[in-house]
Amino acid sequence: MPEGYSMNAFDYVIVGGGLAGASAVQGIRERDTQGSILLVGEETHLPYDRPPLSKKLWFGKARVEDIFIHDQRFYDDHGVSMVLGKRVEKLDAKEKAITAANGERYGFGKLLLATGTQPRRIAIPGGDLEGICYYRTLNDYLRMQSEAKSKKSVLIVGGGFIGSELAAALNGSLEVSLIFPSATLCQRVLPEKLGLAVQQHFQERGIRVIHSDFPTAISKNGDKFRTETASGKSIESDLVVMGIGVDPSISLAQEAGLEVGNGIVVNEYLESSHPDIHAAGDNAFFPYRALGQGMRIEHWDNALSQGKQAGRNMAGAHEAFTYQPYFFSDLFEFGYEATGEVDTRLETFADWQKENHTGVIYYLRDERVRGVMMCNVWDRLDVARELIRKNERVMPESLRGVIR
């Protein structure tokens, strides 16, 4: 422990009780078995995996107790002090200390900011009405699971990852309406024809899909919500769930004078502009080596790998983060794994075995593969990663049959 620290000082402090924070504990202990560790989390729960909140839990493929990354014994065995249910309100980078909502001040030798993201709020009349769920946490799931037993209908706002997954998840329990401003579902990652095909499948499942439209006001009459839209529709529902995206939680870093942008800016070692403060997970804007550009990634695999590497580096490893994370989604029978820069603003080439169901989509810039999405094609991530790493010029047609 650095000389001159008070009793509330730790060699390592982790701010954020999610996957990146829990993974950092493992990384630290791989290098340092004795240093003191404090983990501060805003939620009262132990760190847990978030993907099941919009996937497995709803389909009975996992129980709530299954989603916790570790049990309490793990943290006890690894000598981790826990402060849960407390928000960190201040970071003093110069004095190397944080202040939590309970008024306690904790000093650190090394700090990890694994604060993740916060749901984006909708700026319309009624957007903050009591009962509207900005879906993000385990408590949100528990609330929605309970309400789904007694309610009949839900309006989901947002056609991205969370909105589309929740629509699929809730479809078995409620009458689902899904509204989003783009012309097709998941427009940022799914090419137009595929987005339309998935959208049609949603409709065939009984989901009311309202595309190219968005809420302009929400009101409540008794237990019913009424949502007015830009096109003049009026939608009544028992529940309203917002899934309109997230913003990185950077306020602590920003107020402490660290470099921020689209996230907390870190170098290849996941160090912020202060050498003793690291960032990892959804809030970190890092150099993506294989793509040769800075990126911020809001996915499970990145938080897992990046958190662990940050922990190792906090404990002195000084290893560059070079891993290529992947992400995944399941929308009824359509599932995919993807890696790299998966963005429909790039040129796309689809190599279908079964159109809009089974095959591989390549995302290219300047005739180089930047991202790959494998639709109902599994266990081929290593091939996709290698294509991206090679960074060779290719004709799209030459990619046909490369990944099967």
N, C-alpha and C positions, 0 to 999 in steps of 0.2 A: 504493500500500500504506500503511495507517495507520502513523503515526509510532510508533516504539518496538517494532514487531513483530520477532520473530526471523526467521531465514532460512526456517523452516517456516511462513510466513504467506502467505495468499492473499487476494486481493480477494473471491473467491467460492469457497465450499466447498459441495459437494453431497454429502450423505450418502444413499446409495441408488443402486445400479447398475441400476435398471430403466428403464421407459419415461419416467416423470416426470422422473427425473434426466437422462436423455439429451436429452429435449425442453427442459429448462432450459438446457442448453448453447446450443442454437439461440436461445432467447429472450435470453440474455445477449449473445450475439454480434450480435444484431440492433441492440442499443443500445450495446454497448461492445466494440470490436474488440481492445482492448489489455489489459484487466484480466486478472490471473492467475486461473486456475480450477483447482481440485482436485476430482476426483470419487473418492469412496471407496465401494467396493462389497463386500458380504460374500461374494458369489459370485466364483469365479475367471474367469467368462466376461465378455466385453464385454456391455453392456446388450442385451437381446433382448425380442421380443414374446412374451407368455405365451399368448394365445389358441390358437396352433397346437399347444401342448402337449396340449390335449384335443380338438383339431379336425384341422386340415389334415395335420399330420405323420403321423397314423395312417392317413390315407386316401391317402397318396402325392401329396397336392396341394402339398406343400412339402417341401424338404430342410432339414436342420438348419442348414446354412449360410445358408439364405434368411431365417431368423427374426431374425438380428442386425440391430438398428436401423441401425447404422453400422459400417463396418470401422475398423481401427486408424488408417488414414490420416485419417479424418474428425477424430478426436480430436487427432492430431498437427497437422493443418492448422489446427485451431481453438485450438491452444495449451493443450490440457487435460492436466494431470498426472493420472495414474491410479494409485490404490492399490486393487488388487483382491484378493479373498480375505482381507480383513481386516475384522473387525467393529469398529465404533466403540463403545467401552465407556463413554465419559463425555463429557458436554457441560457445559462451564462457561460458562453464559450471561453471567455477570458479567465474566469475563475474555475472553470471546469466543474460546473455543478448544475443540477436540475432542481426545480421546485415543483412538487406535486400538489394536487388539489387539497390534500390533507394538511398542507402547510409545511410538510417535512421537506428538508433540503438534503440532497444526496450528492456527494462529490464522486468524481470518477477519474480513473486513469485513462480508460478508453470508453468511448460511448458509441452505441449503435442506434441510429434512428431508423426504426422499422415501423413507422407510423401508418403505412399503407395509404388508403384513400378514404374519402368521404363521399356519400351520395350527393349527386348534383340536385339542387332544388329547382322546382319549376316556378318561374316568376310570372304567375298569373293570379287574378283574384281567386281566393279560395285554395291556393296551392299549399297553404299551411294549415288547413282545417284539421281538427282533431279526428283521428281515425284513419287518415291517409297514411299508407305505409311506404316509406322510402326503404326498400328492401335491401338489407346488407348483412345483418347479424343473425346469430343463433336465436336471440330473443325475438327477432322478426319472424323467423321460421316458426318458433313455438306459438307465437300469437296467430299467425296465419293458419297454422295447422288446426288450432282450436276453433278459430272463426269459420273455417271451411266446413266444420261439422254442422253449423247451425245456419249458415248463409247459403244463398242460392246462386248469386252472380258476382262476377268480379270484372272490373275494367283494368287492364294492364296498359300502362303508358310507356312506350319505348319498344323498338323493334330490333335492338341489338342482342348481345349475348344474354343478359339477365332477363330482358323482356320476353324473348323467344323461348328460353328454357323454362321460365315460370309459366308461360302459356301452356306449354306441353305438360308441365308437372301438374298444374291445377285443373287441367281439362277433365280429368277423371272424377273430380269432386264438385266442380262448379261450372256454371255457364260462363264461358270466357269470351270477352271481347278484347281485342288487341289493337291499339291505335299507334301509328308512328308516322313521321312526316315524309319519309322516303317512299319511293315508288315500289320498292321490294324489301323483303325481310333481310335483315343482316347485310344491308347494302355495302357496308364498308369492307366486308370480307368475302361475300358470296357474289360471283358474277351474276349478271342480270337474269339469264335463263335459269340458273340454278336457284336463285332467290325466288323466282316466280314458281318454280316447281315445288320448292319447300312450302311456299305460301299456299299453294293449291292443296298440298297435303294437309296443312293445318285446317283449311276450310272443310276438307272432306271429313276431318275428325270432329267437326262441329264447332270449331272456333270461328267467331266472327272477326274477320280481318278487315280493319279500316286503315288503308294505306293513304299516303299523300294527304294526311290530315293531322291536326294536332289540337289539344285542348286550349281553349281561350279563357275559360272560367269554370270553377267548380263550386257548387252549393250543396247544402244538406237540408233535407226536410225529414225530420224524425230520424229514422235509421237508414234512410236512403240517400245516396249521393246522386247528383245530377251534373253531368259534365257536358258543357257546350263546346262545340268544335268550330274551327275556322271555316269549315264548309257549310255550317248551319245545322249540323246534326245535334241532337240532344240525347244523351245516353244515360239511362238510369241503371244503377248497380248497387249492390249491397256493400261492396268493397272497392277501393281504388288502391292500386299498387303502382308505385313509380319505379321505373327501371330505365332512367334516361341518361345513365352514365355516371361516372365518378370523377372527382378531381383529386390530385395528389395532396396529401396532408403535409404541407410544407411550412405552416405558420411558425412553428418552433424554430426551424432553421432560418427562416427569413428574418424573424425578429432578433435572432442571435447574430445576424450579419454574415451568415454563410451564403455561398453562391447558390442561387436557385434559378429555375426557369420552368421548363415542363418537368418538374420534380426537383429533388435535391441533386445538384450536379456533383458527380463523383468521378474519380479517375479509374484506371484499369484495376487498381487495388481496392476499389470501393471506398476510398478516402474522400471526404468532402474537402472544401477549401481550408478546413482546420484539420491538421494531420492526425489529431487524436479523436476525431469524430467521423464515423463511417455511416453510410446509409445503404440499405438493401431492401429489395422487394418492390412493391407497387409504387413506392414514392421515389425511387432512385432513377436518375437519368444518367446512364452509364455508357461507356464506349463498347458498342457491340462489334467485337473484333472481326467476325466473319463477314459482316456487312460493311465495315469501314465507316460507321456513322454512330452518332449518339442516339439512344433509344430509351424509352421508359416502357416497361412491359407489365401488364396487370394480370398475370397468370400464375397459377399454382406452382408449376415446375420452376419458374424463374425465382419465386420467393424461396422455394426449398433449397435450390442450389446456391443462390446468391447469399442467402442468410448464412448458410454454413461456411461459405468462403469468407464472408465478412468476419465471422467469428474467428476463423483461423488466422486471418490477417491482423485482427485486433490482438491476438496472442503472439504475433511476431512472424508469421509465415511469409509475408510479403510476396504473395503469389498473385499473378494477374488472373482476372476472371475472364476465361475464354470459352466457357460453356455456351452451347447453343440451345436455349430452352425451347420447349414445344408447348402447345396448348391444344385443348380438345373440347368438343361439345357433342351432345346427344339430343336430337330433336326427333322423337319417336324412333322410326327405324333408320333414320339418317344420322350417322355419326361420322366424325372426322377427327384426325390429328393433323396439326400443322406446325410448321417451323419457319423462321425467317421473317421477312417483310411481306406479310400477307395483306395486301391492300389493293382493292379493285381499281384504284387510280393508276396502277401499273398495267402494262399489257398482260393479258391472261391467255393461257392456252390450256384447253381441257382435253385430256386423253381418257375418254370414257370406255369402260368395258360394258357398263349398262348406263345409258344416258341419265344424267342428273341423279344418279344413285351410287354407282360403284366406279371409281376411277381416280385420276390424279389431276389436280389443277396446278399449273405452274404460273408464277407471277414473275414477269421479266422487266428489266430496264436495260436499255441499250444492248439487247440481245444476250443479257446475262441473267441467270436464274437468281432471283432475290428471295423468293419464298415458295413453299410447296405445301399444298393441302391435299391430304390423302383421304378420300371419301369412301367409307366402308372398306378401306384397305389398311391392313394393320401390320405392325412389326416391321415397318420399312423406314423408320425415322433416320437410321444411320445413313441410308442411301441418299435420302433427301438432304441431310446435313452436308454430306460430301459434295453434292452437286452445287450447293451454295458456296461452300468453302473454295471450290475450284475457281469460281468466278470466271469461267471461260465463256467466250462468245459461242452461242449456239443458235441454230435455226429452230424455231418452235417445233416444226414437224419431226426433227431429229430426236425429240424427247418422247415420241410415241413408243410405248413399250419399255421405257427405261425402268419404271417402277411398276411392279405388278403385285 
